[in-house]
Amino acid sequence: MEKQLDLLEDEEIVDIPDVLPLIPIREMVIFPDAIVPLLVGREKSVRAVQTAQNEHGLVLLTTQKQAEKEIVETRDLYRVGTVARILQVMSLPNGYHKIVVEALTRARIVRFHSSKKYFKVQIEIVPEIFKPTAGLKKKIAQLLHFFEEYLNTNPDLP
């Protein structure tokens, strides 16, 4: 059963399946609304990216407890992560993949599904405590507009 997520920016509805491929990440916690580049090299993670691309474009990102650990098992992963949409995948000559993801919402791992090829997990969405009102959304849009004007009037900014 898919969950629907209503995104703030453009009121886009995203259907999030109950079962997603998982990518363990090291030394980083990714929060909703972030757009992050990641370097993916472990075979299980590469397969998870490929599976997501062929299905719905979504993965669960969760941090591994010990960053130096190369072969990760289920007990090595935190149980709360972030559902992310894969925006871009670039294959590198060394076999690694550089991916860009957009973090959508937090999710909790309910259970691991058996798969030798990649981590596959059943998830439940962690409800957001804060829900922006229509007035707040309008103020955010205004703030972004003013910031864009500021950037356009100051071309020397990096």
DODRENLO-599129 format. One record per atom (N, C-alpha, C): residue number from 1; residue in one letter; x, y, z. Coordinates in Angstrom, 2 decimals, m for minus. Example, Ala and Ser with C-alpha at 12.3 -4.5 7.8 and 13.67 -1.06 7.14 Angstrom:
2
+-----+--------+---------+---------+---------+
: num : residu :       u :       v :       w :
+-----+--------+---------+---------+---------+
:   1 :      A :   13.19 :   m5.69 :    7.80 :
:   1 :      A :   12.30 :   m4.50 :    7.80 :
:   1 :      A :   13.20 :   m3.30 :    7.80 :
:   2 :      S :   12.85 :   m2.25 :    7.08 :
:   2 :      S :   13.67 :   m1.06 :    7.14 :
:   2 :      S :   12.90 :    0.03 :    7.87 :
+-----+--------+---------+---------+---------+
% end
This chain:
158
+-----+--------+---------+---------+---------+
: num : residu :       u :       v :       w :
+-----+--------+---------+---------+---------+
:   1 :      M :    0.85 :   m1.18 :    0.00 :
:   1 :      M :    0.00 :    0.00 :    0.00 :
:   1 :      M :    0.89 :    1.24 :    0.00 :
:   2 :      E :    0.69 :    2.11 :   m0.97 :
:   2 :      E :    1.52 :    3.30 :   m1.08 :
:   2 :      E :    0.98 :    4.42 :   m0.21 :
:   3 :      K :    1.90 :    5.23 :    0.28 :
:   3 :      K :    1.54 :    6.42 :    1.04 :
:   3 :      K :    1.69 :    7.61 :    0.11 :
:   4 :      Q :    0.88 :    8.63 :    0.31 :
:   4 :      Q :    1.03 :    9.83 :   m0.51 :
:   4 :      Q :    1.65 :   10.92 :    0.35 :
:   5 :      L :    2.57 :   11.65 :   m0.25 :
:   5 :      L :    3.27 :   12.73 :    0.42 :
:   5 :      L :    3.02 :   14.01 :   m0.35 :
:   6 :      D :    2.52 :   15.02 :    0.31 :
:   6 :      D :    2.24 :   16.31 :   m0.30 :
:   6 :      D :    3.44 :   17.22 :   m0.05 :
:   7 :      L :    4.18 :   17.54 :   m1.13 :
:   7 :      L :    5.38 :   18.35 :   m0.99 :
:   7 :      L :    5.05 :   19.83 :   m0.95 :
:   8 :      L :    5.82 :   20.58 :   m0.16 :
:   8 :      L :    5.56 :   21.99 :    0.08 :
:   8 :      L :    5.71 :   22.88 :   m1.15 :
:   9 :      E :    6.78 :   22.70 :   m1.91 :
:   9 :      E :    7.13 :   23.68 :   m2.94 :
:   9 :      E :    6.04 :   23.88 :   m3.98 :
:  10 :      D :    5.63 :   22.80 :   m4.60 :
:  10 :      D :    4.70 :   22.95 :   m5.72 :
:  10 :      D :    3.47 :   22.08 :   m5.56 :
:  11 :      E :    3.18 :   21.69 :   m4.33 :
:  11 :      E :    1.99 :   20.89 :   m4.03 :
:  11 :      E :    1.97 :   19.58 :   m4.82 :
:  12 :      E :    3.15 :   19.09 :   m5.15 :
:  12 :      E :    3.27 :   17.83 :   m5.87 :
:  12 :      E :    2.92 :   16.67 :   m4.92 :
:  13 :      I :    2.22 :   15.69 :   m5.45 :
:  13 :      I :    1.90 :   14.50 :   m4.68 :
:  13 :      I :    2.87 :   13.39 :   m5.10 :
:  14 :      V :    3.54 :   12.78 :   m4.13 :
:  14 :      V :    4.48 :   11.70 :   m4.39 :
:  14 :      V :    3.94 :   10.44 :   m3.73 :
:  15 :      D :    3.79 :    9.38 :   m4.51 :
:  15 :      D :    3.37 :    8.09 :   m3.96 :
:  15 :      D :    4.61 :    7.35 :   m3.49 :
:  16 :      I :    4.63 :    6.98 :   m2.21 :
:  16 :      I :    5.78 :    6.29 :   m1.63 :
:  16 :      I :    5.38 :    4.85 :   m1.34 :
:  17 :      P :    6.02 :    3.90 :   m2.01 :
:  17 :      P :    5.70 :    2.49 :   m1.75 :
:  17 :      P :    6.08 :    2.08 :   m0.33 :
:  18 :      D :    5.47 :    1.00 :    0.14 :
:  18 :      D :    5.80 :    0.47 :    1.47 :
:  18 :      D :    7.15 :   m0.21 :    1.51 :
:  19 :      V :    7.62 :   m0.68 :    0.36 :
:  19 :      V :    8.90 :   m1.38 :    0.29 :
:  19 :      V :    9.81 :   m0.62 :   m0.66 :
:  20 :      L :   11.02 :   m0.32 :   m0.16 :
:  20 :      L :   11.99 :    0.46 :   m0.94 :
:  20 :      L :   13.37 :   m0.17 :   m0.88 :
:  21 :      P :   14.19 :    0.05 :   m1.91 :
:  21 :      P :   15.60 :   m0.31 :   m1.80 :
:  21 :      P :   16.28 :    0.65 :   m0.82 :
:  22 :      L :   17.28 :    0.16 :   m0.11 :
:  22 :      L :   17.96 :    0.96 :    0.90 :
:  22 :      L :   19.41 :    1.18 :    0.50 :
:  23 :      I :   19.89 :    2.40 :    0.73 :
:  23 :      I :   21.30 :    2.72 :    0.53 :
:  23 :      I :   21.88 :    3.15 :    1.88 :
:  24 :      P :   22.82 :    2.38 :    2.42 :
:  24 :      P :   23.50 :    2.81 :    3.64 :
:  24 :      P :   24.45 :    3.96 :    3.32 :
:  25 :      I :   24.48 :    4.96 :    4.15 :
:  25 :      I :   25.40 :    6.08 :    3.93 :
:  25 :      I :   26.31 :    6.22 :    5.15 :
:  26 :      R :   27.46 :    6.82 :    4.92 :
:  26 :      R :   28.46 :    6.94 :    5.97 :
:  26 :      R :   28.61 :    8.38 :    6.43 :
:  27 :      E :   28.78 :    8.54 :    7.74 :
:  27 :      E :   29.14 :    9.82 :    8.36 :
:  27 :      E :   28.25 :   10.99 :    7.94 :
:  28 :      M :   26.99 :   10.71 :    7.70 :
:  28 :      M :   26.10 :   11.78 :    7.26 :
:  28 :      M :   24.66 :   11.41 :    7.61 :
:  29 :      V :   23.91 :   12.40 :    8.00 :
:  29 :      V :   22.47 :   12.23 :    8.18 :
:  29 :      V :   21.81 :   13.20 :    7.22 :
:  30 :      I :   20.91 :   12.70 :    6.41 :
:  30 :      I :   20.24 :   13.54 :    5.42 :
:  30 :      I :   18.83 :   13.81 :    5.90 :
:  31 :      F :   18.49 :   15.09 :    5.95 :
:  31 :      F :   17.19 :   15.51 :    6.43 :
:  31 :      F :   16.26 :   15.83 :    5.27 :
:  32 :      P :   14.95 :   15.74 :    5.50 :
:  32 :      P :   13.99 :   16.08 :    4.45 :
:  32 :      P :   14.23 :   17.48 :    3.89 :
:  33 :      D :   13.93 :   17.64 :    2.61 :
:  33 :      D :   14.05 :   18.88 :    1.85 :
:  33 :      D :   15.48 :   19.19 :    1.39 :
:  34 :      A :   16.44 :   18.33 :    1.73 :
:  34 :      A :   17.83 :   18.54 :    1.28 :
:  34 :      A :   18.02 :   17.91 :   m0.09 :
:  35 :      I :   18.85 :   18.54 :   m0.90 :
:  35 :      I :   19.29 :   17.96 :   m2.16 :
:  35 :      I :   20.79 :   17.70 :   m2.00 :
:  36 :      V :   21.16 :   16.42 :   m2.13 :
:  36 :      V :   22.50 :   16.00 :   m1.74 :
:  36 :      V :   23.14 :   15.12 :   m2.81 :
:  37 :      P :   24.41 :   15.38 :   m3.15 :
:  37 :      P :   25.14 :   14.44 :   m4.02 :
:  37 :      P :   25.75 :   13.33 :   m3.16 :
:  38 :      L :   25.71 :   12.11 :   m3.66 :
:  38 :      L :   26.28 :   10.97 :   m2.94 :
:  38 :      L :   27.14 :   10.16 :   m3.91 :
:  39 :      L :   28.21 :    9.59 :   m3.39 :
:  39 :      L :   29.05 :    8.69 :   m4.17 :
:  39 :      L :   28.69 :    7.27 :   m3.75 :
:  40 :      V :   28.25 :    6.46 :   m4.71 :
:  40 :      V :   27.79 :    5.11 :   m4.43 :
:  40 :      V :   28.76 :    4.14 :   m5.10 :
:  41 :      G :   29.32 :    3.22 :   m4.29 :
:  41 :      G :   30.30 :    2.31 :   m4.86 :
:  41 :      G :   30.11 :    0.86 :   m4.49 :
:  42 :      R :   29.53 :    0.59 :   m3.32 :
:  42 :      R :   29.33 :   m0.80 :   m2.93 :
:  42 :      R :   28.30 :   m1.45 :   m3.85 :
:  43 :      E :   28.55 :   m2.70 :   m4.19 :
:  43 :      E :   27.72 :   m3.40 :   m5.17 :
:  43 :      E :   26.24 :   m3.41 :   m4.77 :
:  44 :      K :   25.95 :   m3.66 :   m3.49 :
:  44 :      K :   24.55 :   m3.66 :   m3.04 :
:  44 :      K :   23.91 :   m2.29 :   m3.23 :
:  45 :      S :   24.66 :   m1.25 :   m2.99 :
:  45 :      S :   24.12 :    0.11 :   m3.13 :
:  45 :      S :   23.90 :    0.45 :   m4.60 :
:  46 :      V :   24.83 :    0.03 :   m5.46 :
:  46 :      V :   24.67 :    0.27 :   m6.90 :
:  46 :      V :   23.42 :   m0.44 :   m7.40 :
:  47 :      R :   23.21 :   m1.68 :   m6.96 :
:  47 :      R :   22.00 :   m2.43 :   m7.36 :
:  47 :      R :   20.74 :   m1.77 :   m6.82 :
:  48 :      A :   20.81 :   m1.22 :   m5.62 :
:  48 :      A :   19.64 :   m0.52 :   m5.06 :
:  48 :      A :   19.29 :    0.69 :   m5.92 :
:  49 :      V :   20.30 :    1.43 :   m6.37 :
:  49 :      V :   20.07 :    2.59 :   m7.24 :
:  49 :      V :   19.45 :    2.13 :   m8.56 :
:  50 :      Q :   19.99 :    1.08 :   m9.14 :
:  50 :      Q :   19.47 :    0.57 :  m10.42 :
:  50 :      Q :   18.02 :    0.10 :  m10.28 :
:  51 :      T :   17.72 :   m0.59 :   m9.19 :
:  51 :      T :   16.36 :   m1.06 :   m8.95 :
:  51 :      T :   15.41 :    0.12 :   m8.81 :
:  52 :      A :   15.81 :    1.11 :   m8.04 :
:  52 :      A :   14.96 :    2.30 :   m7.85 :
:  52 :      A :   14.72 :    3.00 :   m9.18 :
:  53 :      Q :   15.75 :    3.13 :  m10.00 :
:  53 :      Q :   15.59 :    3.78 :  m11.30 :
:  53 :      Q :   14.60 :    3.02 :  m12.18 :
:  54 :      N :   14.63 :    1.70 :  m12.12 :
:  54 :      N :   13.74 :    0.89 :  m12.94 :
:  54 :      N :   12.32 :    0.84 :  m12.42 :
:  55 :      E :   12.11 :    1.19 :  m11.16 :
:  55 :      E :   10.78 :    1.10 :  m10.57 :
:  55 :      E :   10.16 :    2.48 :  m10.39 :
:  56 :      H :   10.47 :    3.16 :   m9.31 :
:  56 :      H :    9.77 :    4.39 :   m8.92 :
:  56 :      H :   10.70 :    5.56 :   m8.65 :
:  57 :      G :   12.01 :    5.33 :   m8.67 :
:  57 :      G :   12.97 :    6.39 :   m8.45 :
:  57 :      G :   13.19 :    6.77 :   m7.00 :
:  58 :      L :   12.69 :    5.96 :   m6.07 :
:  58 :      L :   12.80 :    6.27 :   m4.65 :
:  58 :      L :   13.66 :    5.24 :   m3.92 :
:  59 :      V :   14.41 :    5.73 :   m2.92 :
:  59 :      V :   15.22 :    4.87 :   m2.06 :
:  59 :      V :   15.07 :    5.35 :   m0.63 :
:  60 :      L :   15.46 :    4.49 :    0.31 :
:  60 :      L :   15.57 :    4.91 :    1.69 :
:  60 :      L :   17.05 :    5.06 :    1.99 :
:  61 :      L :   17.44 :    6.22 :    2.50 :
:  61 :      L :   18.82 :    6.48 :    2.90 :
:  61 :      L :   18.89 :    6.39 :    4.42 :
:  62 :      T :   19.77 :    5.56 :    4.92 :
:  62 :      T :   19.94 :    5.48 :    6.36 :
:  62 :      T :   21.43 :    5.39 :    6.68 :
:  63 :      T :   21.80 :    5.93 :    7.80 :
:  63 :      T :   23.21 :    6.01 :    8.19 :
:  63 :      T :   23.64 :    4.70 :    8.83 :
:  64 :      Q :   24.85 :    4.27 :    8.48 :
:  64 :      Q :   25.39 :    3.10 :    9.15 :
:  64 :      Q :   26.08 :    3.53 :   10.44 :
:  65 :      K :   26.03 :    2.66 :   11.43 :
:  65 :      K :   26.52 :    3.01 :   12.77 :
:  65 :      K :   28.04 :    3.16 :   12.83 :
:  66 :      Q :   28.76 :    2.38 :   12.03 :
:  66 :      Q :   30.22 :    2.47 :   11.99 :
:  66 :      Q :   30.63 :    2.76 :   10.55 :
:  67 :      A :   31.10 :    3.97 :   10.31 :
:  67 :      A :   31.41 :    4.41 :    8.95 :
:  67 :      A :   32.51 :    3.60 :    8.29 :
:  68 :      E :   33.46 :    3.10 :    9.07 :
:  68 :      E :   34.59 :    2.39 :    8.48 :
:  68 :      E :   34.23 :    0.98 :    8.02 :
:  69 :      K :   33.09 :    0.49 :    8.41 :
:  69 :      K :   32.68 :   m0.87 :    8.05 :
:  69 :      K :   32.30 :   m0.95 :    6.59 :
:  70 :      E :   32.97 :   m1.81 :    5.84 :
:  70 :      E :   32.75 :   m1.92 :    4.40 :
:  70 :      E :   31.60 :   m2.87 :    4.08 :
:  71 :      I :   31.55 :   m4.00 :    4.75 :
:  71 :      I :   30.47 :   m4.98 :    4.54 :
:  71 :      I :   29.43 :   m4.74 :    5.63 :
:  72 :      V :   28.29 :   m4.21 :    5.22 :
:  72 :      V :   27.27 :   m3.78 :    6.16 :
:  72 :      V :   26.18 :   m4.84 :    6.28 :
:  73 :      E :   25.77 :   m5.10 :    7.50 :
:  73 :      E :   24.65 :   m6.01 :    7.76 :
:  73 :      E :   23.51 :   m5.19 :    8.36 :
:  74 :      T :   22.35 :   m5.79 :    8.46 :
:  74 :      T :   21.17 :   m5.06 :    8.93 :
:  74 :      T :   21.38 :   m4.48 :   10.33 :
:  75 :      R :   22.09 :   m5.19 :   11.18 :
:  75 :      R :   22.31 :   m4.69 :   12.55 :
:  75 :      R :   23.23 :   m3.48 :   12.60 :
:  76 :      D :   23.90 :   m3.17 :   11.48 :
:  76 :      D :   24.83 :   m2.05 :   11.42 :
:  76 :      D :   24.16 :   m0.74 :   11.01 :
:  77 :      L :   22.85 :   m0.78 :   10.79 :
:  77 :      L :   22.14 :    0.39 :   10.27 :
:  77 :      L :   21.16 :    0.96 :   11.29 :
:  78 :      Y :   21.07 :    2.29 :   11.32 :
:  78 :      Y :   20.04 :    2.92 :   12.13 :
:  78 :      Y :   18.69 :    2.63 :   11.51 :
:  79 :      R :   17.66 :    2.60 :   12.32 :
:  79 :      R :   16.33 :    2.19 :   11.86 :
:  79 :      R :   15.47 :    3.34 :   11.33 :
:  80 :      V :   15.92 :    4.56 :   11.48 :
:  80 :      V :   15.19 :    5.71 :   10.91 :
:  80 :      V :   16.08 :    6.34 :    9.85 :
:  81 :      G :   15.47 :    6.61 :    8.71 :
:  81 :      G :   16.21 :    7.21 :    7.60 :
:  81 :      G :   15.33 :    8.19 :    6.86 :
:  82 :      T :   15.72 :    8.48 :    5.64 :
:  82 :      T :   15.00 :    9.47 :    4.83 :
:  82 :      T :   14.67 :    8.87 :    3.47 :
:  83 :      V :   13.40 :    8.97 :    3.09 :
:  83 :      V :   13.00 :    8.58 :    1.74 :
:  83 :      V :   13.50 :    9.67 :    0.80 :
:  84 :      A :   14.16 :    9.25 :   m0.27 :
:  84 :      A :   14.72 :   10.22 :   m1.21 :
:  84 :      A :   14.40 :    9.82 :   m2.64 :
:  85 :      R :   14.23 :   10.86 :   m3.47 :
:  85 :      R :   14.00 :   10.66 :   m4.90 :
:  85 :      R :   15.34 :   10.83 :   m5.60 :
:  86 :      I :   15.67 :    9.90 :   m6.47 :
:  86 :      I :   16.91 :   10.00 :   m7.25 :
:  86 :      I :   16.66 :   10.97 :   m8.40 :
:  87 :      L :   17.42 :   12.06 :   m8.40 :
:  87 :      L :   17.27 :   13.08 :   m9.44 :
:  87 :      L :   18.22 :   12.85 :  m10.61 :
:  88 :      Q :   19.42 :   12.33 :  m10.30 :
:  88 :      Q :   20.43 :   12.19 :  m11.34 :
:  88 :      Q :   21.39 :   11.06 :  m10.96 :
:  89 :      V :   21.82 :   10.32 :  m11.97 :
:  89 :      V :   22.82 :    9.26 :  m11.78 :
:  89 :      V :   23.88 :    9.43 :  m12.84 :
:  90 :      M :   25.13 :    9.43 :  m12.40 :
:  90 :      M :   26.24 :    9.53 :  m13.35 :
:  90 :      M :   27.23 :    8.39 :  m13.03 :
:  91 :      S :   27.48 :    7.55 :  m14.03 :
:  91 :      S :   28.44 :    6.46 :  m13.86 :
:  91 :      S :   29.85 :    7.00 :  m14.05 :
:  92 :      L :   30.73 :    6.63 :  m13.15 :
:  92 :      L :   32.11 :    7.07 :  m13.21 :
:  92 :      L :   33.00 :    5.94 :  m13.73 :
:  93 :      P :   34.16 :    6.26 :  m14.31 :
:  93 :      P :   35.03 :    5.23 :  m14.89 :
:  93 :      P :   35.50 :    4.17 :  m13.89 :
:  94 :      N :   35.59 :    4.52 :  m12.62 :
:  94 :      N :   36.08 :    3.58 :  m11.61 :
:  94 :      N :   35.01 :    2.63 :  m11.09 :
:  95 :      G :   33.81 :    2.66 :  m11.70 :
:  95 :      G :   32.74 :    1.76 :  m11.27 :
:  95 :      G :   31.79 :    2.38 :  m10.25 :
:  96 :      Y :   32.17 :    3.51 :   m9.71 :
:  96 :      Y :   31.30 :    4.21 :   m8.77 :
:  96 :      Y :   30.21 :    4.95 :   m9.54 :
:  97 :      H :   29.18 :    5.35 :   m8.80 :
:  97 :      H :   28.11 :    6.16 :   m9.38 :
:  97 :      H :   27.96 :    7.40 :   m8.51 :
:  98 :      K :   27.87 :    8.53 :   m9.13 :
:  98 :      K :   27.55 :    9.76 :   m8.40 :
:  98 :      K :   26.06 :    9.99 :   m8.61 :
:  99 :      I :   25.32 :   10.07 :   m7.50 :
:  99 :      I :   23.89 :   10.30 :   m7.60 :
:  99 :      I :   23.54 :   11.59 :   m6.88 :
: 100 :      V :   22.50 :   12.22 :   m7.33 :
: 100 :      V :   21.95 :   13.39 :   m6.65 :
: 100 :      V :   20.55 :   13.00 :   m6.21 :
: 101 :      V :   20.28 :   13.19 :   m4.93 :
: 101 :      V :   18.98 :   12.81 :   m4.38 :
: 101 :      V :   18.29 :   14.01 :   m3.74 :
: 102 :      E :   16.98 :   13.97 :   m3.75 :
: 102 :      E :   16.16 :   14.96 :   m3.06 :
: 102 :      E :   15.46 :   14.24 :   m1.91 :
: 103 :      A :   15.81 :   14.61 :   m0.69 :
: 103 :      A :   15.22 :   13.97 :    0.50 :
: 103 :      A :   13.79 :   14.46 :    0.67 :
: 104 :      L :   12.86 :   13.53 :    0.85 :
: 104 :      L :   11.45 :   13.88 :    0.90 :
: 104 :      L :   10.85 :   13.86 :    2.30 :
: 105 :      T :   11.04 :   12.76 :    3.01 :
: 105 :      T :   10.42 :   12.62 :    4.33 :
: 105 :      T :   11.15 :   11.56 :    5.14 :
: 106 :      R :   10.98 :   11.61 :    6.45 :
: 106 :      R :   11.60 :   10.60 :    7.31 :
: 106 :      R :   10.76 :    9.33 :    7.28 :
: 107 :      A :   11.43 :    8.20 :    7.46 :
: 107 :      A :   10.74 :    6.91 :    7.51 :
: 107 :      A :   11.46 :    5.97 :    8.46 :
: 108 :      R :   10.71 :    5.06 :    9.02 :
: 108 :      R :   11.24 :    4.06 :    9.95 :
: 108 :      R :   11.23 :    2.70 :    9.26 :
: 109 :      I :   12.28 :    1.93 :    9.45 :
: 109 :      I :   12.33 :    0.58 :    8.91 :
: 109 :      I :   11.47 :   m0.32 :    9.78 :
: 110 :      V :   10.49 :   m0.95 :    9.16 :
: 110 :      V :    9.62 :   m1.89 :    9.87 :
: 110 :      V :   10.23 :   m3.28 :    9.84 :
: 111 :      R :   10.73 :   m3.67 :    8.66 :
: 111 :      R :   11.42 :   m4.95 :    8.56 :
: 111 :      R :   12.27 :   m5.00 :    7.29 :
: 112 :      F :   13.27 :   m5.84 :    7.35 :
: 112 :      F :   14.14 :   m6.08 :    6.20 :
: 112 :      F :   13.60 :   m7.26 :    5.41 :
: 113 :      H :   13.51 :   m7.12 :    4.10 :
: 113 :      H :   13.12 :   m8.23 :    3.23 :
: 113 :      H :   14.38 :   m8.93 :    2.78 :
: 114 :      S :   14.31 :  m10.24 :    2.65 :
: 114 :      S :   15.51 :  m10.97 :    2.25 :
: 114 :      S :   15.80 :  m10.73 :    0.77 :
: 115 :      S :   17.00 :  m10.29 :    0.52 :
: 115 :      S :   17.48 :  m10.07 :   m0.83 :
: 115 :      S :   19.00 :  m10.07 :   m0.77 :
: 116 :      K :   19.63 :  m10.93 :   m1.54 :
: 116 :      K :   21.08 :  m11.00 :   m1.55 :
: 116 :      K :   21.68 :   m9.89 :   m2.40 :
: 117 :      K :   20.89 :   m9.36 :   m3.34 :
: 117 :      K :   21.41 :   m8.37 :   m4.29 :
: 117 :      K :   21.55 :   m6.97 :   m3.70 :
: 118 :      Y :   20.59 :   m6.57 :   m2.85 :
: 118 :      Y :   20.61 :   m5.25 :   m2.24 :
: 118 :      Y :   19.70 :   m5.26 :   m1.02 :
: 119 :      F :   19.83 :   m4.23 :   m0.17 :
: 119 :      F :   18.94 :   m4.13 :    0.98 :
: 119 :      F :   17.57 :   m3.67 :    0.50 :
: 120 :      K :   16.54 :   m4.36 :    0.94 :
: 120 :      K :   15.16 :   m4.01 :    0.60 :
: 120 :      K :   14.40 :   m3.97 :    1.92 :
: 121 :      V :   13.71 :   m2.85 :    2.17 :
: 121 :      V :   13.08 :   m2.68 :    3.47 :
: 121 :      V :   11.61 :   m2.27 :    3.35 :
: 122 :      Q :   10.84 :   m2.73 :    4.31 :
: 122 :      Q :    9.47 :   m2.24 :    4.46 :
: 122 :      Q :    9.54 :   m1.05 :    5.40 :
: 123 :      I :    8.86 :    0.02 :    5.03 :
: 123 :      I :    8.97 :    1.26 :    5.81 :
: 123 :      I :    7.60 :    1.75 :    6.26 :
: 124 :      E :    7.64 :    2.64 :    7.25 :
: 124 :      E :    6.47 :    3.43 :    7.59 :
: 124 :      E :    6.93 :    4.87 :    7.70 :
: 125 :      I :    6.14 :    5.77 :    7.18 :
: 125 :      I :    6.48 :    7.19 :    7.20 :
: 125 :      I :    6.38 :    7.70 :    8.63 :
: 126 :      V :    7.38 :    8.47 :    9.04 :
: 126 :      V :    7.35 :    9.11 :   10.36 :
: 126 :      V :    6.63 :   10.44 :   10.17 :
: 127 :      P :    5.50 :   10.61 :   10.82 :
: 127 :      P :    4.74 :   11.85 :   10.60 :
: 127 :      P :    5.52 :   13.09 :   11.03 :
: 128 :      E :    5.38 :   14.12 :   10.23 :
: 128 :      E :    6.00 :   15.40 :   10.57 :
: 128 :      E :    5.21 :   16.04 :   11.71 :
: 129 :      I :    5.93 :   16.58 :   12.66 :
: 129 :      I :    5.29 :   17.24 :   13.79 :
: 129 :      I :    4.76 :   18.61 :   13.37 :
: 130 :      F :    5.49 :   19.24 :   12.48 :
: 130 :      F :    5.16 :   20.59 :   12.04 :
: 130 :      F :    4.51 :   20.54 :   10.67 :
: 131 :      K :    3.33 :   21.14 :   10.54 :
: 131 :      K :    2.65 :   21.25 :    9.25 :
: 131 :      K :    2.51 :   22.73 :    8.92 :
: 132 :      P :    3.14 :   23.18 :    7.82 :
: 132 :      P :    3.05 :   24.60 :    7.47 :
: 132 :      P :    1.64 :   24.99 :    7.02 :
: 133 :      T :    1.22 :   26.15 :    7.45 :
: 133 :      T :   m0.09 :   26.67 :    7.06 :
: 133 :      T :    0.01 :   27.35 :    5.70 :
: 134 :      A :   m1.12 :   27.67 :    5.12 :
: 134 :      A :   m1.13 :   28.36 :    3.83 :
: 134 :      A :   m0.44 :   29.72 :    3.95 :
: 135 :      G :   m0.65 :   30.42 :    5.07 :
: 135 :      G :    0.00 :   31.71 :    5.29 :
: 135 :      G :    1.51 :   31.59 :    5.34 :
: 136 :      L :    1.99 :   30.55 :    6.01 :
: 136 :      L :    3.44 :   30.34 :    6.08 :
: 136 :      L :    4.00 :   30.01 :    4.71 :
: 137 :      K :    3.30 :   29.19 :    3.94 :
: 137 :      K :    3.75 :   28.85 :    2.60 :
: 137 :      K :    3.87 :   30.12 :    1.74 :
: 138 :      K :    2.92 :   31.03 :    1.91 :
: 138 :      K :    2.95 :   32.29 :    1.16 :
: 138 :      K :    4.16 :   33.13 :    1.56 :
: 139 :      K :    4.44 :   33.18 :    2.87 :
: 139 :      K :    5.59 :   33.96 :    3.35 :
: 139 :      K :    6.91 :   33.34 :    2.85 :
: 140 :      I :    6.98 :   32.03 :    2.81 :
: 140 :      I :    8.17 :   31.37 :    2.30 :
: 140 :      I :    8.37 :   31.71 :    0.83 :
: 141 :      A :    7.30 :   31.68 :    0.06 :
: 141 :      A :    7.38 :   32.02 :   m1.36 :
: 141 :      A :    7.85 :   33.46 :   m1.55 :
: 142 :      Q :    7.33 :   34.38 :   m0.72 :
: 142 :      Q :    7.75 :   35.78 :   m0.78 :
: 142 :      Q :    9.24 :   35.92 :   m0.44 :
: 143 :      L :    9.66 :   35.22 :    0.59 :
: 143 :      L :   11.05 :   35.27 :    1.01 :
: 143 :      L :   11.97 :   34.77 :   m0.11 :
: 144 :      L :   11.59 :   33.68 :   m0.74 :
: 144 :      L :   12.39 :   33.16 :   m1.86 :
: 144 :      L :   12.44 :   34.16 :   m3.01 :
: 145 :      H :   11.32 :   34.81 :   m3.28 :
: 145 :      H :   11.26 :   35.82 :   m4.34 :
: 145 :      H :   12.20 :   36.98 :   m4.03 :
: 146 :      F :   12.16 :   37.48 :   m2.80 :
: 146 :      F :   13.03 :   38.59 :   m2.42 :
: 146 :      F :   14.51 :   38.17 :   m2.46 :
: 147 :      F :   14.79 :   36.95 :   m2.07 :
: 147 :      F :   16.16 :   36.46 :   m2.10 :
: 147 :      F :   16.66 :   36.38 :   m3.55 :
: 148 :      E :   15.83 :   35.89 :   m4.46 :
: 148 :      E :   16.20 :   35.84 :   m5.87 :
: 148 :      E :   16.45 :   37.25 :   m6.42 :
: 149 :      E :   15.63 :   38.22 :   m6.03 :
: 149 :      E :   15.85 :   39.61 :   m6.45 :
: 149 :      E :   17.19 :   40.12 :   m5.93 :
: 150 :      Y :   17.49 :   39.80 :   m4.68 :
: 150 :      Y :   18.75 :   40.21 :   m4.08 :
: 150 :      Y :   19.92 :   39.62 :   m4.85 :
: 151 :      L :   19.83 :   38.34 :   m5.18 :
: 151 :      L :   20.91 :   37.70 :   m5.94 :
: 151 :      L :   21.06 :   38.32 :   m7.33 :
: 152 :      N :   19.96 :   38.67 :   m7.96 :
: 152 :      N :   20.01 :   39.27 :   m9.29 :
: 152 :      N :   20.60 :   40.68 :   m9.27 :
: 153 :      T :   20.44 :   41.41 :   m8.18 :
: 153 :      T :   20.98 :   42.76 :   m8.08 :
: 153 :      T :   22.43 :   42.77 :   m7.60 :
: 154 :      N :   22.92 :   41.63 :   m7.14 :
: 154 :      N :   24.30 :   41.51 :   m6.65 :
: 154 :      N :   25.02 :   40.38 :   m7.41 :
: 155 :      P :   25.42 :   40.63 :   m8.64 :
: 155 :      P :   26.00 :   39.56 :   m9.47 :
: 155 :      P :   27.38 :   39.09 :   m8.99 :
: 156 :      D :   28.02 :   39.82 :   m8.10 :
: 156 :      D :   29.35 :   39.42 :   m7.63 :
: 156 :      D :   29.30 :   38.37 :   m6.54 :
: 157 :      L :   28.12 :   38.03 :   m6.08 :
: 157 :      L :   28.02 :   37.00 :   m5.05 :
: 157 :      L :   28.35 :   35.63 :   m5.64 :
: 158 :      P :   29.00 :   34.76 :   m4.84 :
: 158 :      P :   29.37 :   33.43 :   m5.37 :
: 158 :      P :   28.15 :   32.55 :   m5.59 :
+-----+--------+---------+---------+---------+
% end
